[in-house]
């Protein structure tokens, strides 16, 4: 699907995904090209 570079950067929440390349935070993994799951520290 590719990076959503123009997407506003949402606050990081557990259970969401952050793109490793551009840092976009989304709920669905397929919205970013290389997602990493956000976990609780």
PDBQT receptor file of N, H, CA, C and O in Angstrom, charges set to zero:
ATOM      1  N   UNK A   1       0.818  -1.209   0.000  1.00  0.00    +0.000 N 
ATOM      2  CA  UNK A   1       0.000   0.000   0.000  1.00  0.00    +0.000 C 
ATOM      3  C   UNK A   1       0.860   1.271   0.000  1.00  0.00    +0.000 C 
ATOM      4  O   UNK A   1       0.493   2.277  -0.607  1.00  0.00    +0.000 OA
ATOM      5  N   UNK A   2       1.979   1.216   0.671  1.00  0.00    +0.000 N 
ATOM      6  H   UNK A   2       2.278   0.399   1.164  1.00  0.00    +0.000 HD
ATOM      7  CA  UNK A   2       2.893   2.351   0.678  1.00  0.00    +0.000 C 
ATOM      8  C   UNK A   2       2.684   3.290   1.847  1.00  0.00    +0.000 C 
ATOM      9  O   UNK A   2       1.635   3.294   2.491  1.00  0.00    +0.000 OA
ATOM     10  N   UNK A   3       3.703   4.080   2.101  1.00  0.00    +0.000 N 
ATOM     11  H   UNK A   3       4.555   4.076   1.577  1.00  0.00    +0.000 HD
ATOM     12  CA  UNK A   3       3.664   5.012   3.227  1.00  0.00    +0.000 C 
ATOM     13  C   UNK A   3       2.616   6.093   3.023  1.00  0.00    +0.000 C 
ATOM     14  O   UNK A   3       2.391   6.561   1.906  1.00  0.00    +0.000 OA
ATOM     15  N   UNK A   4       1.992   6.474   4.098  1.00  0.00    +0.000 N 
ATOM     16  H   UNK A   4       2.175   6.094   5.005  1.00  0.00    +0.000 HD
ATOM     17  CA  UNK A   4       1.076   7.617   4.088  1.00  0.00    +0.000 C 
ATOM     18  C   UNK A   4       1.835   8.805   4.679  1.00  0.00    +0.000 C 
ATOM     19  O   UNK A   4       1.577   9.229   5.805  1.00  0.00    +0.000 OA
ATOM     20  N   UNK A   5       2.768   9.326   3.900  1.00  0.00    +0.000 N 
ATOM     21  H   UNK A   5       2.978   8.982   2.985  1.00  0.00    +0.000 HD
ATOM     22  CA  UNK A   5       3.634  10.376   4.427  1.00  0.00    +0.000 C 
ATOM     23  C   UNK A   5       2.870  11.650   4.754  1.00  0.00    +0.000 C 
ATOM     24  O   UNK A   5       3.276  12.422   5.622  1.00  0.00    +0.000 OA
ATOM     25  N   UNK A   6       1.743  11.867   4.043  1.00  0.00    +0.000 N 
ATOM     26  H   UNK A   6       1.413  11.239   3.337  1.00  0.00    +0.000 HD
ATOM     27  CA  UNK A   6       0.957  13.076   4.289  1.00  0.00    +0.000 C 
ATOM     28  C   UNK A   6      -0.020  12.889   5.451  1.00  0.00    +0.000 C 
ATOM     29  O   UNK A   6      -0.722  13.824   5.836  1.00  0.00    +0.000 OA
ATOM     30  N   UNK A   7      -0.059  11.675   6.005  1.00  0.00    +0.000 N 
ATOM     31  H   UNK A   7       0.511  10.915   5.692  1.00  0.00    +0.000 HD
ATOM     32  CA  UNK A   7      -0.959  11.394   7.126  1.00  0.00    +0.000 C 
ATOM     33  C   UNK A   7      -0.493  12.135   8.379  1.00  0.00    +0.000 C 
ATOM     34  O   UNK A   7       0.705  12.172   8.659  1.00  0.00    +0.000 OA
ATOM     35  N   UNK A   8      -1.408  12.716   9.126  1.00  0.00    +0.000 N 
ATOM     36  H   UNK A   8      -2.381  12.686   8.898  1.00  0.00    +0.000 HD
ATOM     37  CA  UNK A   8      -0.984  13.370  10.367  1.00  0.00    +0.000 C 
ATOM     38  C   UNK A   8      -0.438  12.342  11.344  1.00  0.00    +0.000 C 
ATOM     39  O   UNK A   8      -0.921  11.211  11.407  1.00  0.00    +0.000 OA
ATOM     40  N   UNK A   9       0.567  12.742  12.101  1.00  0.00    +0.000 N 
ATOM     41  H   UNK A   9       0.959  13.661  12.050  1.00  0.00    +0.000 HD
ATOM     42  CA  UNK A   9       1.146  11.835  13.071  1.00  0.00    +0.000 C 
ATOM     43  C   UNK A   9       0.237  11.752  14.293  1.00  0.00    +0.000 C 
ATOM     44  O   UNK A   9       0.138  12.703  15.068  1.00  0.00    +0.000 OA
ATOM     45  N   UNK A  10      -0.416  10.621  14.458  1.00  0.00    +0.000 N 
ATOM     46  H   UNK A  10      -0.336   9.848  13.829  1.00  0.00    +0.000 HD
ATOM     47  CA  UNK A  10      -1.289  10.432  15.614  1.00  0.00    +0.000 C 
ATOM     48  C   UNK A  10      -0.444  10.109  16.837  1.00  0.00    +0.000 C 
ATOM     49  O   UNK A  10       0.722   9.731  16.729  1.00  0.00    +0.000 OA
ATOM     50  N   UNK A  11      -1.063  10.268  18.003  1.00  0.00    +0.000 N 
ATOM     51  H   UNK A  11      -2.011  10.575  18.091  1.00  0.00    +0.000 HD
ATOM     52  CA  UNK A  11      -0.387   9.855  19.220  1.00  0.00    +0.000 C 
ATOM     53  C   UNK A  11      -0.240   8.342  19.205  1.00  0.00    +0.000 C 
ATOM     54  O   UNK A  11      -1.160   7.617  18.827  1.00  0.00    +0.000 OA
ATOM     55  N   UNK A  12       0.924   7.879  19.619  1.00  0.00    +0.000 N 
ATOM     56  H   UNK A  12       1.672   8.467  19.927  1.00  0.00    +0.000 HD
ATOM     57  CA  UNK A  12       1.174   6.441  19.602  1.00  0.00    +0.000 C 
ATOM     58  C   UNK A  12       0.349   5.761  20.686  1.00  0.00    +0.000 C 
ATOM     59  O   UNK A  12       0.353   6.187  21.841  1.00  0.00    +0.000 OA
ATOM     60  N   UNK A  13      -0.353   4.711  20.310  1.00  0.00    +0.000 N 
ATOM     61  H   UNK A  13      -0.357   4.365  19.372  1.00  0.00    +0.000 HD
ATOM     62  CA  UNK A  13      -1.158   3.945  21.255  1.00  0.00    +0.000 C 
ATOM     63  C   UNK A  13      -0.849   2.472  21.103  1.00  0.00    +0.000 C 
ATOM     64  O   UNK A  13      -0.504   1.997  20.021  1.00  0.00    +0.000 OA
ATOM     65  N   UNK A  14      -0.980   1.758  22.209  1.00  0.00    +0.000 N 
ATOM     66  H   UNK A  14      -1.260   2.143  23.088  1.00  0.00    +0.000 HD
ATOM     67  CA  UNK A  14      -0.752   0.318  22.195  1.00  0.00    +0.000 C 
ATOM     68  C   UNK A  14      -1.754  -0.339  21.258  1.00  0.00    +0.000 C 
ATOM     69  O   UNK A  14      -2.935   0.010  21.249  1.00  0.00    +0.000 OA
ATOM     70  N   UNK A  15      -1.272  -1.293  20.471  1.00  0.00    +0.000 N 
ATOM     71  H   UNK A  15      -0.313  -1.577  20.479  1.00  0.00    +0.000 HD
ATOM     72  CA  UNK A  15      -2.135  -2.009  19.548  1.00  0.00    +0.000 C 
ATOM     73  C   UNK A  15      -2.216  -1.363  18.175  1.00  0.00    +0.000 C 
ATOM     74  O   UNK A  15      -2.853  -1.905  17.273  1.00  0.00    +0.000 OA
ATOM     75  N   UNK A  16      -1.575  -0.206  18.006  1.00  0.00    +0.000 N 
ATOM     76  H   UNK A  16      -1.058   0.235  18.739  1.00  0.00    +0.000 HD
ATOM     77  CA  UNK A  16      -1.538   0.446  16.700  1.00  0.00    +0.000 C 
ATOM     78  C   UNK A  16      -0.200   0.139  16.043  1.00  0.00    +0.000 C 
ATOM     79  O   UNK A  16       0.674  -0.488  16.642  1.00  0.00    +0.000 OA
ATOM     80  N   UNK A  17      -0.056   0.585  14.812  1.00  0.00    +0.000 N 
ATOM     81  H   UNK A  17      -0.766   1.094  14.325  1.00  0.00    +0.000 HD
ATOM     82  CA  UNK A  17       1.167   0.322  14.064  1.00  0.00    +0.000 C 
ATOM     83  C   UNK A  17       1.846   1.631  13.684  1.00  0.00    +0.000 C 
ATOM     84  O   UNK A  17       1.193   2.614  13.332  1.00  0.00    +0.000 OA
ATOM     85  N   UNK A  18       3.169   1.617  13.763  1.00  0.00    +0.000 N 
ATOM     86  H   UNK A  18       3.699   0.819  14.048  1.00  0.00    +0.000 HD
ATOM     87  CA  UNK A  18       3.961   2.778  13.357  1.00  0.00    +0.000 C 
ATOM     88  C   UNK A  18       4.836   2.371  12.181  1.00  0.00    +0.000 C 
ATOM     89  O   UNK A  18       5.462   1.311  12.200  1.00  0.00    +0.000 OA
ATOM     90  N   UNK A  19       4.876   3.223  11.155  1.00  0.00    +0.000 N 
ATOM     91  H   UNK A  19       4.367   4.084  11.140  1.00  0.00    +0.000 HD
ATOM     92  CA  UNK A  19       5.730   2.939  10.013  1.00  0.00    +0.000 C 
ATOM     93  C   UNK A  19       7.187   3.178  10.392  1.00  0.00    +0.000 C 
ATOM     94  O   UNK A  19       7.528   4.220  10.952  1.00  0.00    +0.000 OA
ATOM     95  N   UNK A  20       8.043   2.209  10.086  1.00  0.00    +0.000 N 
ATOM     96  H   UNK A  20       7.766   1.362   9.631  1.00  0.00    +0.000 HD
ATOM     97  CA  UNK A  20       9.461   2.357  10.396  1.00  0.00    +0.000 C 
ATOM     98  C   UNK A  20      10.110   3.450   9.558  1.00  0.00    +0.000 C 
ATOM     99  O   UNK A  20      11.075   4.076   9.996  1.00  0.00    +0.000 OA
ATOM    100  N   UNK A  21       9.588   3.685   8.352  1.00  0.00    +0.000 N 
ATOM    101  H   UNK A  21       8.804   3.177   7.996  1.00  0.00    +0.000 HD
ATOM    102  CA  UNK A  21      10.225   4.652   7.455  1.00  0.00    +0.000 C 
ATOM    103  C   UNK A  21       9.815   6.090   7.752  1.00  0.00    +0.000 C 
ATOM    104  O   UNK A  21      10.669   6.959   7.929  1.00  0.00    +0.000 OA
ATOM    105  N   UNK A  22       8.493   6.342   7.807  1.00  0.00    +0.000 N 
ATOM    106  H   UNK A  22       7.800   5.636   7.663  1.00  0.00    +0.000 HD
ATOM    107  CA  UNK A  22       8.057   7.737   7.925  1.00  0.00    +0.000 C 
ATOM    108  C   UNK A  22       7.430   8.070   9.273  1.00  0.00    +0.000 C 
ATOM    109  O   UNK A  22       7.160   9.237   9.558  1.00  0.00    +0.000 OA
ATOM    110  N   UNK A  23       7.193   7.048  10.111  1.00  0.00    +0.000 N 
ATOM    111  H   UNK A  23       7.413   6.100   9.879  1.00  0.00    +0.000 HD
ATOM    112  CA  UNK A  23       6.692   7.312  11.451  1.00  0.00    +0.000 C 
ATOM    113  C   UNK A  23       5.193   7.539  11.540  1.00  0.00    +0.000 C 
ATOM    114  O   UNK A  23       4.690   7.928  12.594  1.00  0.00    +0.000 OA
ATOM    115  N   UNK A  24       4.463   7.300  10.439  1.00  0.00    +0.000 N 
ATOM    116  H   UNK A  24       4.872   6.984   9.582  1.00  0.00    +0.000 HD
ATOM    117  CA  UNK A  24       3.011   7.443  10.479  1.00  0.00    +0.000 C 
ATOM    118  C   UNK A  24       2.428   6.376  11.400  1.00  0.00    +0.000 C 
ATOM    119  O   UNK A  24       2.869   5.227  11.397  1.00  0.00    +0.000 OA
ATOM    120  N   UNK A  25       1.434   6.773  12.185  1.00  0.00    +0.000 N 
ATOM    121  H   UNK A  25       1.075   7.707  12.187  1.00  0.00    +0.000 HD
ATOM    122  CA  UNK A  25       0.807   5.845  13.120  1.00  0.00    +0.000 C 
ATOM    123  C   UNK A  25      -0.613   5.555  12.657  1.00  0.00    +0.000 C 
ATOM    124  O   UNK A  25      -1.422   6.469  12.494  1.00  0.00    +0.000 OA
ATOM    125  N   UNK A  26      -0.909   4.278  12.446  1.00  0.00    +0.000 N 
ATOM    126  H   UNK A  26      -0.252   3.536  12.578  1.00  0.00    +0.000 HD
ATOM    127  CA  UNK A  26      -2.211   3.876  11.918  1.00  0.00    +0.000 C 
ATOM    128  C   UNK A  26      -2.738   2.670  12.693  1.00  0.00    +0.000 C 
ATOM    129  O   UNK A  26      -2.003   2.014  13.430  1.00  0.00    +0.000 OA
ATOM    130  N   UNK A  27      -4.033   2.396  12.507  1.00  0.00    +0.000 N 
ATOM    131  H   UNK A  27      -4.631   2.930  11.909  1.00  0.00    +0.000 HD
ATOM    132  CA  UNK A  27      -4.633   1.242  13.181  1.00  0.00    +0.000 C 
ATOM    133  C   UNK A  27      -4.431  -0.041  12.403  1.00  0.00    +0.000 C 
ATOM    134  O   UNK A  27      -4.320  -1.115  12.994  1.00  0.00    +0.000 OA
ATOM    135  N   UNK A  28      -4.383   0.059  11.074  1.00  0.00    +0.000 N 
ATOM    136  H   UNK A  28      -4.473   0.931  10.594  1.00  0.00    +0.000 HD
ATOM    137  CA  UNK A  28      -4.247  -1.143  10.252  1.00  0.00    +0.000 C 
ATOM    138  C   UNK A  28      -2.837  -1.249   9.693  1.00  0.00    +0.000 C 
ATOM    139  O   UNK A  28      -2.278  -0.280   9.179  1.00  0.00    +0.000 OA
ATOM    140  N   UNK A  29      -2.276  -2.447   9.804  1.00  0.00    +0.000 N 
ATOM    141  H   UNK A  29      -2.730  -3.235  10.221  1.00  0.00    +0.000 HD
ATOM    142  CA  UNK A  29      -0.899  -2.688   9.392  1.00  0.00    +0.000 C 
ATOM    143  C   UNK A  29      -0.681  -2.415   7.916  1.00  0.00    +0.000 C 
ATOM    144  O   UNK A  29       0.402  -1.978   7.526  1.00  0.00    +0.000 OA
ATOM    145  N   UNK A  30      -1.692  -2.665   7.080  1.00  0.00    +0.000 N 
ATOM    146  H   UNK A  30      -2.572  -3.020   7.396  1.00  0.00    +0.000 HD
ATOM    147  CA  UNK A  30      -1.515  -2.514   5.635  1.00  0.00    +0.000 C 
ATOM    148  C   UNK A  30      -1.554  -1.061   5.175  1.00  0.00    +0.000 C 
ATOM    149  O   UNK A  30      -1.407  -0.794   3.982  1.00  0.00    +0.000 OA
ATOM    150  N   UNK A  31      -1.748  -0.121   6.090  1.00  0.00    +0.000 N 
ATOM    151  H   UNK A  31      -1.867  -0.338   7.059  1.00  0.00    +0.000 HD
ATOM    152  CA  UNK A  31      -1.760   1.295   5.714  1.00  0.00    +0.000 C 
ATOM    153  C   UNK A  31      -0.349   1.860   5.580  1.00  0.00    +0.000 C 
ATOM    154  O   UNK A  31      -0.163   2.909   4.965  1.00  0.00    +0.000 OA
ATOM    155  N   UNK A  32       0.641   1.183   6.145  1.00  0.00    +0.000 N 
ATOM    156  H   UNK A  32       0.490   0.330   6.645  1.00  0.00    +0.000 HD
ATOM    157  CA  UNK A  32       2.027   1.623   6.023  1.00  0.00    +0.000 C 
ATOM    158  C   UNK A  32       2.854   0.510   5.399  1.00  0.00    +0.000 C 
ATOM    159  O   UNK A  32       2.483  -0.662   5.457  1.00  0.00    +0.000 OA
ATOM    160  N   UNK A  33       3.979   0.886   4.801  1.00  0.00    +0.000 N 
ATOM    161  H   UNK A  33       4.281   1.838   4.754  1.00  0.00    +0.000 HD
ATOM    162  CA  UNK A  33       4.731  -0.098   4.021  1.00  0.00    +0.000 C 
ATOM    163  C   UNK A  33       5.604  -0.997   4.889  1.00  0.00    +0.000 C 
ATOM    164  O   UNK A  33       5.831  -2.151   4.526  1.00  0.00    +0.000 OA
ATOM    165  N   UNK A  34       6.099  -0.508   6.017  1.00  0.00    +0.000 N 
ATOM    166  H   UNK A  34       5.915   0.430   6.312  1.00  0.00    +0.000 HD
ATOM    167  CA  UNK A  34       6.897  -1.373   6.892  1.00  0.00    +0.000 C 
ATOM    168  C   UNK A  34       6.510  -1.085   8.339  1.00  0.00    +0.000 C 
ATOM    169  O   UNK A  34       7.157  -0.299   9.031  1.00  0.00    +0.000 OA
ATOM    170  N   UNK A  35       5.455  -1.734   8.768  1.00  0.00    +0.000 N 
ATOM    171  H   UNK A  35       4.930  -2.372   8.206  1.00  0.00    +0.000 HD
ATOM    172  CA  UNK A  35       4.884  -1.426  10.074  1.00  0.00    +0.000 C 
ATOM    173  C   UNK A  35       5.606  -2.143  11.198  1.00  0.00    +0.000 C 
ATOM    174  O   UNK A  35       6.104  -3.256  11.034  1.00  0.00    +0.000 OA
ATOM    175  N   UNK A  36       5.651  -1.473  12.354  1.00  0.00    +0.000 N 
ATOM    176  H   UNK A  36       5.246  -0.568  12.487  1.00  0.00    +0.000 HD
ATOM    177  CA  UNK A  36       6.044  -2.158  13.578  1.00  0.00    +0.000 C 
ATOM    178  C   UNK A  36       4.940  -1.952  14.598  1.00  0.00    +0.000 C 
ATOM    179  O   UNK A  36       4.422  -0.847  14.760  1.00  0.00    +0.000 OA
ATOM    180  N   UNK A  37       4.593  -3.016  15.276  1.00  0.00    +0.000 N 
ATOM    181  H   UNK A  37       5.015  -3.913  15.145  1.00  0.00    +0.000 HD
ATOM    182  CA  UNK A  37       3.499  -2.974  16.247  1.00  0.00    +0.000 C 
ATOM    183  C   UNK A  37       3.947  -2.153  17.454  1.00  0.00    +0.000 C 
ATOM    184  O   UNK A  37       5.064  -2.310  17.948  1.00  0.00    +0.000 OA
ATOM    185  N   UNK A  38       3.060  -1.276  17.920  1.00  0.00    +0.000 N 
ATOM    186  H   UNK A  38       2.152  -1.148  17.519  1.00  0.00    +0.000 HD
ATOM    187  CA  UNK A  38       3.353  -0.482  19.110  1.00  0.00    +0.000 C 
ATOM    188  C   UNK A  38       2.953  -1.293  20.335  1.00  0.00    +0.000 C 
ATOM    189  O   UNK A  38       1.807  -1.724  20.465  1.00  0.00    +0.000 OA
ATOM    190  N   UNK A  39       3.907  -1.492  21.222  1.00  0.00    +0.000 N 
ATOM    191  H   UNK A  39       4.837  -1.142  21.116  1.00  0.00    +0.000 HD
ATOM    192  CA  UNK A  39       3.655  -2.285  22.421  1.00  0.00    +0.000 C 
ATOM    193  C   UNK A  39       3.837  -1.429  23.662  1.00  0.00    +0.000 C 
ATOM    194  O   UNK A  39       4.456  -0.365  23.634  1.00  0.00    +0.000 OA
ATOM    195  N   UNK A  40       3.281  -1.929  24.739  1.00  0.00    +0.000 N 
ATOM    196  H   UNK A  40       2.778  -2.793  24.761  1.00  0.00    +0.000 HD
ATOM    197  CA  UNK A  40       3.434  -1.253  26.030  1.00  0.00    +0.000 C 
ATOM    198  C   UNK A  40       4.846  -1.485  26.539  1.00  0.00    +0.000 C 
ATOM    199  O   UNK A  40       5.380  -2.588  26.421  1.00  0.00    +0.000 OA
ATOM    200  N   UNK A  41       5.448  -0.454  27.104  1.00  0.00    +0.000 N 
ATOM    201  H   UNK A  41       5.015   0.442  27.200  1.00  0.00    +0.000 HD
ATOM    202  CA  UNK A  41       6.800  -0.611  27.648  1.00  0.00    +0.000 C 
ATOM    203  C   UNK A  41       6.741  -1.047  29.100  1.00  0.00    +0.000 C 
ATOM    204  O   UNK A  41       7.781  -1.231  29.732  1.00  0.00    +0.000 OA
TER     205      UNK A  41
